Amino acid sequence: MNPFTAFHRGLRRALRTGRLAVYAWLAGFVFSLLWVIPVGTFLHGNYGRSPLWQAMGDGFSWTWLGDAIFRHGDLPALIAGGLLAMTSGWLLLSVYLNGGLIAGLALPRRRFLGDCGEYFPRLLRLFLLSLPVYLIAVLGATLLAELLRALNPDPVTEWGELWRQWARLGLLAAALAVVNLVFDLAKIALVRRPDGKAWRALGEAVLRLRGRAFGQAGMIYLLATTVSGVFILVYLEVARLVPSRLGWILAVLLPWQQALMIARQWSRLLCFAAESEWWEGPRPPAPATDLDLA
Amino acid sequence: MNRPVRLPSALLFAVAALWFAPPHGSAQTAGPNARPLKYEIWAELDHPARRLHGRETIEWTNLSAEPVPDMAIHLYWNAFKNERSAMLREYEDEGSGLRPIRLDRGDPWGWIDIRQLTLEGGADLRPGMSFEAVDGNDAPEDQTVARVRFPRPVLPGETVRLVLRFEARIPRVMRRAGFAGDAYFFGQWFPKPGVYEAGKGWNCHQYHQNSEFFADFADFTVHLTVPDRFVVGASGRETAVAHDPGRGTTTRTFRQSRIHDFAWAASPRFVRSERTFDPGQEVTAGELAGLARTFRCRPEELRLRPVRMIVLLCREHAGQENRHFRALAAGLKYFGLWYGAYPYDTVTLIDPPYGADVGGMEYPTLFTAGTSLFPGEGTHDPETVIVHEFGHGYWYGMVGSNEFEDPWLDEGINTYSTGKVLEKAYGPARIPFRPGGLPLSRYLRGLTYQDADLDRLAGIQAVPWDAVTTWAWKFSSSMSYGLNVYSRAATLLSTLEHLLGEEVMMRVLRTYFQRFRFGHPRHADFVAVAEEVSGRPLGWFFRSLFEDTLVFDYAVTDLHSTQAETPRGVFERDGRKWTVTATEAEKRDRARQGAPYRTLVRVRRLGPARIGGDARLQIRVAFADGRQKSVFWDGQAAWAEFSFQEPSPALRADIDPDGIYPIDANRSNNGRTVSPRAAPSLRWTGRIQFWLQNLFHLVGFFS
């Protein structure tokens, strides 16, 4: 299917099923809230009566930050551990939510939580399968970047270094995007497969991406990523217009931040929707093989 | 400072002077402005071989009142010779894994050899030359300090002239000296005597990981020969240029008096531009008049001189020329007005090429800075480094304190001064936020800073590690050296400014500059000037905050405000007893409208450092009716309690409400409100949650 047609159809499907993005956002909101409530309690308990902290309501105080580093210099290990636990927990929750999102898009009349539970085991297997592939992609991109570095080991201007950084970033992004695209399609295939076999779904996705199909799916992925990027840029441009006074922040900025989070969840939904449209669409004829010729 | 010569010593030296004939030349009388040194150096850059061939004459006059038997000479570049040098051992000992050298790109080593060393027309001193690990560290093979013995002691007032030939192998840039591609940086590159201190001998330390330099003021004449295509920037004024078409080289001669070092840089890729700093354009009559009032002098005494500003930029930074000149002019203006006019004719700014790892470094009348392709509007990058390194022309260049033994005297005072100049000339700065080199600072909403903010943030962390007055290489780590000498010292000077008042502080620094310009002051000299100018005893301040590792932290720990109640219980008067019950007391309290409130404030000294002298800590209480009351505390005891009877309850109490002590390690506890406010916690909790959600979204990519 033409990628633009798939994207257009996906857009309509994502708009129809926008509630799924709200469910995913809500899950993320509640999950993150569980972690920040202790932080908020800690801040309020330690600094609630401090006029310096109260001034932080309207801006930012380097003095307060210096104090906090001096007082709580032993906390970074705890914070790092907490972040690791949080992100691991979120990864699992995210795998769980994917079942509801993909099934809600791909299959008619679904129940979100029911789908999450139903597809979690098979999606978890696929997720575990994806981890070494991501690792290999990162290592491969890093290796390529190092080869590029060897071409110009001592750049004499900053341009040389910038090009190197941008090339490294581009390689890494491309490698991760390709793997992500393959596993996105594998998830869609897996939800549709009655046997629920992760390996087979992955094989199906890889086979489906041969030849021109890779370019089509890549274009869809790129379009969805661009939408997400546009959301972030719009957020940043509006956010910097909001005055940094407490009233404005509570009334405007905090809701605006959550609007971005919903939009980002929706752009993820859009990506799945467009990929599903493409997956379901007419397939290009498979390239001729020796067997066919025989 | 020269010590006065006492009579017995003078007689002794007179006899000695008759006994020994001067070796060469005639003895000179050292006047008050006498400089002990005069250099003439011929240096030729051998670009293909990465070598420097040099010839040098050193004319040294013994200004002390004692005969001097030897001379200690710095050979700094031998720090780059091998991993047995003190500097590289110290890097290794620190265990950070950081090295100042890159061993992965060919042969990076550098060294300097003295090939000939004679007294002019006389004795060969080289056979008796030896290397000394004068600082008693565990690098006995270090060759950064050489000692030569004279055939007989040099008498007071006598001048000797040494003739040297030296050859240096130029290292891949290490500690701001060496080559990077076809760019060369020559700092600490020639044999240079230490500083002779009467009664103590030569002050000539080895080249350490954490140390800079110390030398005597001198008159320099330097002839630099480089390939024709090289653009050269050097200390002092260029007085002659001679081309040699046969060899394809150019020899440039630079002269400068009253400087204690000479540095230069050369590269074919520098773009050179010059402008004149014109005080008539830069300084208004109003500014002169205002400062004249501060310094209690006539405005004419503050007038500045025109200065030739020379900027050598890398080609890709040529578009930032205006930005560099503006920052340089700001330095010339404010340092000149506040401390004293820049006395030299030129100042040269070098923009080192990318990857040279040179960064900002100061030398007399020349410094290196550094910028990026997209510095971004509103950031103080590269302005901070330009103003800072220019400022070293004052604090190090002219006030030649010992960077080995009193590193805070130049870095601390200069960091403080840099912050003041940037604040005056530019205002708050944006955080330089350049992911992937792109200038995105505008998205860091509201995140601006003044230099003093960041100095305080960093400085208070270093208090328990080492005293500020520790000798440079004796700090417990490079981090401790950096934070104590730069950030903590600057924060302490901000504290001193608040304590004395801005105008008094300006007078302290101006007096210190004027008194020790072209001299070698010590820590005690600065303390003496501060006490003299302010008229206040400040020994406690320097002892507990500079010379020790004591944390300074005063806090308001309790604040209660309750309306005075009718006391309950059994009371006696005129032999009669009666009981006030709770019900009766409440009834009376209701009837008694407007009863006063009793407010109790408890303050504590949480750190071991305490104020002293005539300093007092203000404790200010704000009440609900808008009135404020202050009391003062000497801050000696562990805690103190103050009570107030007022018609309205207290809202908040602050200790040091005017922020006189930025060095206080925890200013968050300097104030306390009766009721907590939830809104700031809500805002930041919301913000942290947003960051977490974004992190989750990012991580969710892998799900």
Interface residues (C-beta under 8 A of the other chain):
Chain A: G28 F29 F31 S32 L33 W35 V36 I37 V39 G40 L43 H44 Y47 G48 R49 S50 P51 L52 W53 Q54 A55 M56 G57 G59 F60 W62 T63 W64 L65 G66 D67 A68 I69 F70 R71 G73 L83 M86 T87 W90 L91 S94 V95 N98 F127 S130 L131 Y134 P153 D154 P155 V156 T157 E158 W159 G160 E161 L162 Q165 W166 L169 L176 N180 L236 A239 R240 V242 S244 L246 I249 L250 L254 Q257 Q258 M261 R264 Q265 R268
Chain B: R105 A180 G181 A183 R269 C314 R315 E316 P353 Y354 G355 S372 L373 G436 G437 R442 Y443 R445 G446 L447 Y449 D453 L454 R456 L457 A458 I460 Q461 L559 R652 D654 P662 A665 N666 R667 S668 N669 N670 G671 R672 T673 V674 S675 P676 R677 A678 A679 P680 S681 L682 R683 W684 T685 G686 R687 I688 Q689 F690 L692 Q693 N694 L695 F696 H697 V699 G700 F701 F702 S703
